[in-house]
Amino acid sequence: MRMTAPDGSLLKTLALLGALSFGLGAGPLLAEGEGDEAAASAASESETIKVGVLHSLSGTMAISETTLKDTMLMLVDQQNERGGLLGKQLEAVVVDPASDWPLFAEKARELLEKDDVAAVFGCWTSVSRKSVLPVFEELNGLLFYPVQYEGEESSRNVFYTGAAPNQQAIPAVDYLKDELGVQRWVLAGTDYVYPRTTNKILEAYLKQNGVADEDIMIDYTPFGHSDWQSIVADIKKFGSEGKKTAVVSTINGDANVPFYKELGNQGISAEDIPVVAFSVGEEELSGIDTKPLVGHLAAWNYFMSVDTPENQAFIERWHEFIEDQDRVTNDPMEAHKIGFDLWVKAVEKAGTTDPDQVIETIVGLQTGNLTGGTARMLPNHHITKPVLIGEIQEDGQFAVVWETEAAVPGDAWSDYLEGSRDLEGDWTDPVNCGNYNTETQECLGAGAAE
């Protein structure tokens, strides 16, 4: 699927013909060169501002990412109804990287070089983000990334509107530990960078809080994994040794469907071994029978069930746009809305879509979130977010059982990993560095951990 602007050469030709016709019928011909100027003016007036949409519409991640494509189309449509941006209409350019990580990089380059988009909203998995990162830094493009991730990164060209670990993973573990009395931990994830780095942070955090090695079980499975019988049996056994046990899940994509189904098959209830998920929201639950999952948890920064005027208006707009009253909303959708709104504000403030000027103006800007608070873009290109723990209900929605008192600033570098705790990202003068060492006062020369 691709939406493109009218061909520039066609616009120029039509403008020249119009100018010539006007000259023949109503007065003297245009002087040499004036036709080109008129054509350029006409083309300029009819130009759109292109916005790239880089989400998997096929493959294992389509279950999560297709909705984000639709969200971006809605946001672009809504902005155009408000009069567009800088006097021009916005135009979405949609590509399908098909859950293929190298293809993400190819499609990103295509959007920036061929389609000349002003900004790109996209990616879900960290491996897709890592794949496109060199492209955005090489071509000085802008990527708004809407999904929770493992941290350990701060790029000048990326705006992280999803949660960093201190805005999701750490508060979720604190909730399980302090509110539910969990003492044994299963860290279950898909085998790629986000789960592995997040679990590395969580393992360090748990051990610093006195959890023994034998009380931590770590398991990884490939994308699209479907045979969960033996793994769930191992989890059940691990949780039957006299200590309260919980599963912290960083399982991504369509593998969640058979995972939760097997939990139900083996009779693992939330009272026995609660599961808190970081990548399962309303969209993923809409495809499965949730009755056996009632009481299991998810940690996000937004739930569809949040009762605020802002959220109700967003849901109504979504249902109107998608023409389906049963379609749900979720956390990454809100993250895209926040990122899009901040980009629009930055462009309006700068008076241009030029990446360098947008990067300079966007830090410090604020916009409303859907939970009734405010999101602010920080110097490390992360945002402030509330943290919510939701409990799965029979209807596939979440009841909020816990939330932070105030919005939490996103921390790009973990306080619990050696080599990271002294680092911070700051893309404002005079630092302008993604991994600035506050002890040595030196920039380590790259925005991401190697």
N, C-alpha and C positions, 0 to 999 in steps of 0.2 A: 504494500500500500504506500503510495507516495503522492503528496500534494505539492505542486510546484507553481511558481509564479509564471505569468505569460512570458514567452520568449522575448528577450530584449531586442533582438534583431527585427522581430515582427513589429514590435511597438515603434521602433525607429522608422521602419518602412511606412507604416500607417501614418505616422506623424508627418513624414516628408510628403506623402501623397495629399494629406489634408492641407498642408501648407501650400503645395503647388496649386491645388484646386482653388483655394482661397485667392491666390495671386492671380489666376486666370480670370476668375469671375468677378472680383470685387476691387481690383486695383492693380498696382504694379507688382511684378514678380519680386520675390525676396532677393536681396543682394546675396552675393556669394558668401557662403558660410552661415547665413542666417537660418537656412533650413536645418542644418545640423544642430544649431543652438535650440531651435524650436523642438526638434525631435528629442534632444536630450532633456529639455524641460518637460515634455510630455511623458517621457519614460520615467523621469524622476517622480513626477506627480502620481504615476500609477504603480510605483514600486511598493512592495510590501516589506515588512520586517519579518524575516523567516526565523522560526523557532524549531530546533531539532528535537525529535522525540525518539529516543534510543531504548526501546524495550522489546523483550522477546515476546513475539506473538505466536511462536511455535516452540516445540521442545519442552523439556522438563520444567522450565521456569515460566511457561505461559500461564499456568494456573495462578500465578501471582502477578505477573507483569502486564498482562493484557488490560486489566482494569486501570493501570497507571497510564497506559496510552490513552484510554478513553477519558481519564481525568484531565490529561493535558489538552485534549481536544475541547473539552468543556471549558477549561480556563481560558483558552485562546478565544473561543466563541464568546465568552462572557466579556472579555476585555474589548473585543471588537464592538460589542453592543454598547460599551461605554465610550466609544469613539476611537478605539485603537490606542496607538502609542506614538508620540511625537508627530501626530497628524497623519499617521499611516495605519493601515490595517495589518494585523498580525496574520501570519500564514504558517500552519503547522506542516513540517516535513517529517513524515513518519517512515521509519525503516524497521526491518525485522532482523535482528542479529541471531535469532533462532536458537537461543541458549547455547551458542557456540562462541567460546571466549575469544579466540583469535578473530572471529568475524565481527565481534564488537569493535575491535580496533579498526578494522577495514571500514565499517559503517560510520564510525566516528570521523575518520579521515574524509570520507565521502561527504558527510554533512558539512564539515568545515571548509574543505577545499572546493568541492563541486557545487554544493548548494549554498555556500556562503551564509550559514545560519548565524544569528547574533548570539545565541546561547543554546545549549543542549540540556534537556531534562531527561535523565535516564539512568540505566543500570539498576540491578538489584543485588546480585552477589558481589562480594568483594573481589573475586577473581575476574569478573567482568570489569569492575572499576580499575583494578590494577592493570588490566589489559589496555584500557583506553588512556590511562593517565599519561604515558609518554607522548601520545598524540596531542592531547590538549596542551601539554607544556611546550611541545615543539611548535605548535601552530598558534599558541596563545589564545586558545579557545576557552569558553566558560562552560563548566559542567555543574549542574545542580543535582546532587545525589541524595535520594529521598529515603534511604533505608538504614536501619540500625547497622552498625559495623563494629569492627574490632579495635578501632583507634590506631595508634602508632603511625599516624600520617597527618600531614597538614600541607596541602599544596596551594600555591598561589592561584591556580586555575580551577580549583574545585571548591564548591560550597556544600558542606555536609549538613543537610537539613534533617537527616535521621539521627538516631541516638548514638552517642559514644558510649563505651562501657560504663562510665560513671553515671549515665542517664538511663540505664536499663539493667545490665547484668549485675552490677554491684548492689544496687537497691533491691533487686529481686532476691539475691542471696541473703541480704540482710533481713528481708521480710520472712523468708523461710526459716532462717536461724532464730530470729527474735520472736516472731509471732507464732510459728508452728513448731518450734523446738527441734528442727531437723539437725541430725548429727552425722548422718552418712549421705554421701553425695555421688550421684551418677551424672557425669558430664557426657551427654550423648550428642553427637553432631555429625553433619555431613563432612566428608573428607576434603576440605579446602581451607583457604587461609582464614576466613572469618571464624569458623568454629575452633580451629586449632589455636589461633591467637587469643580469642576470647577465653577459651578454656585454660590457656597458659596463665592468663591474668587471674582467672577465678581460682585456679589451683594455688597460685602464689598467695592470693588473698585469704583463702581458707586456711592454708598452713600458717600464715601469720596470725590467724585467729585461733590457733591451737588444734586444728583438725589433723589427725594422723594420716599417714600414707595409706594405711589399710582401710580407711574410711572414705577413700576417694576412688571411684571406678570411672575410667575414661574409655569411651568407645566411639569409633568412627565408621561410617558407611558411605559408599559411593552415591553420587547423584542418582535419583531414580530407584534407589534400593527398595525391593518389594518383599523379601522374605525375612520377616522380623521374628519368627517363632522362637528361634534359639536365643536371640539377643534379649527379647522380652523375658524369656525364662531365666536368663542370667540375672537380669535386673530384679526379677521377683525373688530369686534366691538371695541376692545381695541384700535385699531389704527385709529378709526374714531372720536376721541375726540379733534381734533384740534392741536395735537402735532405730529411731525415727529416720526414715530415708526419703529422699526426694530426687527426682530427675530434673536436671537443668538441660533443656533441649535447645540445641542450635541446629536441628534438622531442618533442611530447606527444601522447598519445592514440593512436587507431588509425592515424594516419599513419606510425607506426613500422613497421607490417607491410610496406607496399610499399617503404619506404625500405631496410630490411634485405634484402628480396628483390632489389631492384635492385643493391645492393652485390654480392650473389652472382652476379646475371646478368652484371655487368661484370667479374667476377673479381677484385674488390678484397678481398684477404685481410688479416688482422690483421698479418701480417708486412710487407705493403706500406704500408698506411695504417690503423693501428689507430683504432677508434672507441671513445671513452669516453662512455657515456650517463649522464645524470642523471635520466632519467624512464623508463628501461626496466629492469624487474625480472623476477622469475620469472613473474608473472602475464601480462605482455606476451609473453614468450618462449613461453609455453605454447600460443600460437595459431599459431606459425610453425615451419617447418623450420629448426632451428638448426645443422645440419651446416656450411653455408657460413659461419656466423658464429663458429665456434670460434676462440677467441683474442681476439676483440673484448672490450671491457671495460665495466664499469659502476662508478660510485662511489656507494656507499650507506653506511649506518651499521649495516646488518644484512643478512645473506643467510641463506636457508633452510638452506644447507649448513653453517652454523656448528655445530660439535660441542660443545654444552654441555648439561648436564642440564636447564637452564631452557628451552632451545630445543626439546629433544626432548619435554618435557612439553607445551609450547605446541602443537607440531605434532600430537601425539597427540590433544590436546583438540580442535583444529581439525578433524581428520579425523573424530573421533567426532561433533562437532556438525554438520558439513556433510554427513556420510554419504557421503563420496567420498574414497577413499584417494589419488586422483590430484590433488586440489586442492593448489595450492602456497601457501606463505606468502611475504610480502615485507616490505620496509622500512616502508611506511606502516601496515601492520598492526601491526608492533611499536610504531610511534609512537602509534597509537591505544591500544594496551594500556598504554603508559607514561602517556599523558595521562589515561586512565580511572583507572588506579591512583592517580595523584597527586590527581585530583579526589576520589576516594573518601576518601583519607587526609585531605585538607583539610576535607571535610565532617564527617568523624568528629572531627577536632581542633576544628573550630569549633562542632560540635553543631547545625549548621543548614546548609541549602543557600543561604542568603542570599548573593547575589553579592559584596557588599562584604566580608563576613566571610571568604568563600572566597578572594577576592583577597588579603586580608591574611594568611591562614594558609598559603597554598600555597607561598609563596616560602621556599626553604630545605628543603622536604620532599624526600625521596629515595625511590626505588623501584628494584628490580632491573630491568636490561634483559635481553635474551635472549642477549647475547653473553658473559654472565658478569660484567658490571660493574654500575655504579650510575648512574642518571640523577637529576640534581638540578635542581630548578626554580630558576632564577636571578632576580635582581631585574628583569631586562629581559624576563621572561616567555619566555625561551628555556631550553633545557636543555643539560646536558652530554652529549656523544655521542662514541663512538669513530668513526673514519673508516676504511672498508675499501674496497679496490679488488678487484673480482672479475673473473675471466676466464670467458667463456661456455664451457660444456662441451656436448658433443653431446646430453646428456639435458635440456638447458634449465636446468641449475643453474649456479651460479658457484663456481669455485675461488678462494678468497681468496689473492691473490698479494702483498698488502701491507696493513698496517694501522698506525695510530698506536700509540705506546707507551702512551698514556693517553687518557682521555676529554678532548675538546676543548670548552670553554665556547662556547656560541653567541653570536656577536657580531651585534647587530642592525644596526650601521652599519659600512660598509666602511672599512677603513684606506687604501684605494687611490683613493677618490673625493674630489675637492675638495668641501669643504662637509660631508663626512660623517665624516672621520677624527677630528674633535674632539668628535663626538657620542656619547652613550651613553644607553641606556634604563635607568631605575631607578624602579620603581613602589613603593618603600618610602620611609618618612619619613627625612629631611626633603625629599628631592628630588621624588618623585612626578611624574615627567616621562618621556615617551617619547623625547624628543630633547634631552637636557640638554647644553649646550655646556660642556665641562670647562675651556675657556680663559676664556670670559667669565662662567662660572658662572651662565648664564641658561637658562631653559627657553624653547624657541622656539615653544611654544604648540600644537604638534600632535604626535601620535605617529607620523606617517608623512610621508615626503617628498612635497612637492607637485609 
